[in-house]
Amino acid sequence: MSPPVVGMAFTRPPRIAWAILGLALLGVSSGGPLLASMPEVPPILRASWRLWATSLVLAPGLYVQRDWLIDHGYDLNSSIILVASGIALAVHFAAWTWSLDHTSLAHSLLFVTSHPIVIVSFMVIMTRRLDWVLISGAMVGFGGAALALLDASPTGEVTYAGDAAAFLGAVAGAAYLGAGRLLRSTGEMPLFVYAFPVTLISASLLSLISIALESPSSTIGAHPLGWIDPSYLLPVTALALGAGLLGHTGLNASLRWMPPIVVSVGLLFEPILGTAIGYVILGELEIGIWTPIGGAMMIIGASILTVWLDRESNIEGTD
């Protein structure tokens, strides 16, 4: 997700913009089902494969933008933020992929996309600033999460541990977005100059963690390129090209015509799209009684808070 663009006038988006946004949302939403389609691969190893493949896809973009890197390079401050962003991205993918093995796809996607609630909660703690929009959005979002948890249990298809891991992924994802905003909000650092090293750092960390903590079977290579095996080449390539390149690059491309708030709110519907794609890919759809009600409340609450964040960004930009 790109940081909000302040002070830019937008005209009515052309049809191609909606097509690009739609394809990008489908690409991003395919990530969860594709990761869930390889349950025999340990989760952290699976997450590392996704990021190693994405790194390969991003490398040509870095080569195209190499002139900026040669002219400017990374100073100490940007290097620290890049490393912090890579660590946050590694935690995000490790926790989220682990959650896919310990809760339902719908629950995993609902809780991992709750980052607007996380961001606003952090802002409240830091600034102690409240207004009725923030309070109502947060209450709806957390109330929906509480209802969705009624379908969870200590053991079973939907577990508290799996939902908690997905929420940890949302917290780490919010930190990742915050680091990206620090480096790219001014527009000085090109997209691939930022995205490639962050993805590479994250992939490397996940590989090291996988080697230390996981014990893959002898038929699954624990090395970074184990996904080249014919059994995994197709889904991991689809992750890199679909969720990685088509999804995230498409989202950035759509910002040429659309306000960031439209893209941000669109991303909140990833749980619905991802669950539908999961039904096509995995051939199953397990949703409890409370999940649709709680999930709808989480999406509504997150939408309210996303609009609130956009408003605050524009107010700060005009000060």
N, C-alpha and C positions, 0 to 999 in steps of 0.2 A: 504494500500500500504506500502511495506517495504522500508526502506531507501536504497540508492544505496550501492552496495557492491564494495569496492575499492580494486584493486590489486589481484583479484581472476581470475584465468585462467579458461575459459569455453571450454569444448569440444563440439562436435556436439550433440545437445540434442536428446535423444532417443524418440521414438514415444510416449511412455507413458507420457513424459513431455508435449508434445503438447496436448495430450488428457486431462491431468490434467488442463493445462492452459485454454483450450477451455471450460471445464466444470466450471471452476472458473469464467470465464468471463460471461458465461450464468447465473451463480448463482448471481453474482454482478448485472448484468443487469436486473434481475427479481425484484429487490427491488422497483424501481419506479412504475411499473405496479401493483404490489401487494399492495403497499400503496394507489395507486389511486383507487383500487377496493373497498375501504371502505369509500366512500365520506360522508356517514352519520355520521361517527365518527369525532369529532373535530380534526383538524390536529395535535395539540401539544399532545393531548391524544394519538392519533394514533402513533406518533413518540415515545412516552414513552413506549407504548406497545411493539414496535419493539425492543427497547433496553432492556426492562425487560426480554423479551423472549431470547434475545441474551445473557444476563447475565447468565441465567440458563444454556444455552448451553456451555458457557465458564467456568462455575464453575468447572466441572470435570478436565479441563486442569489446572486450578490453583491448584487443589488438587495434581495432578501429579507433578507439579513443586514446591510444598510446601517446599521442602528441601532448595532450594535457598532462599526462603522468610524467612525461619527460620534462616538460616545462615547469611543473609545479612540485610534483612528488608528494610524499606524505610527511608532514611535520610530526613532532612528538605528540602534540595534542590530538591530531587526527588519527595517528597510529593507535593511541590508547583507546579512542572511541571505537575504532575498527575492531580491535581485539575484544572489547567489551560487547560490541554488537555480535561478534562471532560466537562468544560464549553464551549470550542470551539466546541466539538462534539455535545453538546446540541443545540447550536445556529445553527450549520450546519443542523441538522435534523429538528429542528423547522421551520427554514426558507424554507428548501427544501420541506418538507411535506405541508406547507402552500401554496407554489407555485403550487403544483400539483392540488390544488383546484381553482387556479386563472389564469392558463395558460395551454396550451396544454402539453401533456406528452413529445413530441419531444422538445419543447422549454425549458421545465423544465430540461430535461436531458442535453441539449446542454449547458445551462448556468451554471448548477451546476458542470459540469465536466471541466469547463474552468480554473481550479486552476493553470495549468502551466503558463497561462497568468498573473494571480494574483501574483504568486510567482516571476516571472521575473520582473514584474512592481515594486514590493516591493524592489527587489534587485537593480533596477536602481535608485530608490529614495534614498536608503541607501548608495550605493557605487558610484552613478553617473558614472557608467561605461557603455559604449555603444560599440557595434560593429555591423557590417552590418547584421550578422545572427540574432542577437537579435532584431534589428530594423525591419528587414523584417518579422520575425515571429510574432512580436507584431502587426505590421501593417496589416498583413493578418488576424490574429485572431480578432482584434478589427474591421477591415473592415467587416469581416463575421458577427460579432455580430450586426453591424449597419444594414446590409442587412436583417438579420433575424428579426430585430425589425420592418421592414416595414410591416410585417404581423400582428403586434400587434396594439392595440388600447386602449383607456381608458376603454372601456367596450367591452365585447365580449368573445369569446372562448380563444383568446390569448391577454393578457393584459400586459401593461407596469409594473404594480405592481407585477404581477406574475413572470415576467422575472427578475425584480429587486430582488425579494425575492430569486429566484434560484441563482442569482449571489452572493447575500449575503451568501448563503449556500456554494458557492465556496470559498469565502474569509475565512469563518470560517473553511472550510475543509482544506484550505492551512495552517491555524494556527494549526489545529489538527495534520497535517502531520509534521509540523515543531517541535511541542512538542514531537511527537513520535521519530523523528530523534534524538533529544537531548538525549533521554533516551536509545534508542536502537541502535544507530549508532556504539557504541563500541562492541555490541554483549553481554554485560554483563547481562543485564536484560532480562530474558526469556519472550517469547511472551505473555503467559497467565498472568504472574505476572504483565505485563503492561496493557494488554487489559481488563482484568476483572474489576479492580478498576475504570478505565476510563469509561467503559461502565456503571458500576453501578452508578457512580457519575452523569453521563449524564442522565440516566434513572430517578434518584431521582429528579434532577433539573427540568426535563420536567414534572414530575408528579406534583410538587409544582406549576409550572407555569400554568399548565392546570387547577388545582384546583382554582387558583387565577383569571385566565382570561377567561376560557371557561365555558360554561354552557351545558354540555351534557344532552340529554334527559333522562328521568327516566328509559328508557329501556337499557341504556348504562352505565355500571358502571364506575365511574370516578376514581376508585382505580387501583393500578398498575396491578392487575391480572384480570381486567375486560375482557381481551381478551380470558380468559378461556371459556367464553360463547360459546356455539356451533356455533353461527353465525360467530364468528371471530377466532375460534381456528385454523381452517385450514390455512387461509391466514397468520396469525401471526406466526404460526409454520413454514410455508414455508419461511417466511421472516428470521426467526432465523436460520433455517437449510440451506436454499438455499443461500440467500444473505449474511448471517452472517458466518456460519460455512463453507459450501462448497465454497462460494465465496472467503472470505478473507483468510481462512486457505489454500485453494487450491492455491491462488496466492503466499503465502509464501512457500508452498511446491514446486511449479514450479521453485522457485529461486535456488533450489538445482542444477538444470541443466542449467538454462537460465540466461543470463545477465539481470539485473533489467531493462535496457532500453527496452528490448523486452516486458516485462510485463507492463511497464509504457505506452508505445505506444499502446499496446493492449487495455488498459483501456480507451483510448481516443475514442474507437469505441463503448463504452457503449450507447451513444445516439441512434446509429443505431440498436444495438441489443435490447435495452430496448423498442424502438418504435415498433419493430417487435413483441416482446413478448407481448407488450401492445395490439397490434391488436388481438393476439390470446386470451388473457385473457379478455380484455374489449370489443372486437368485433367491434372496431371502430378505424379509423385512419384519423385524421384531420391534414393535412399539407398544409400550404399556398404556394403561388408561390415562395416566396423569402426564405422560411425556408431551403429547400434542398441546395440552392446555398450558402446562408450564413452559414449554418451548415457545409457544406464541407470545406469552408474557415476557419471556427473556428477549425475544426479538423486538417486541414493541418497546420495552424499557431501554434496550441498547440503542434503538433508533432515536428515541427521545434524547438520550445522552449524546449521541453522535451529532445530532442537530445542535444541541447545546454547545458542544465543543467547537463546532464550526462557527457558531455565532461568536463565541469568545475569541476565536482566532482572528476573525474579521474585526472585532472591536479593538483588539490589541494592535492589529495592523494599521488602524487609523489613528492611533494615539500619537 
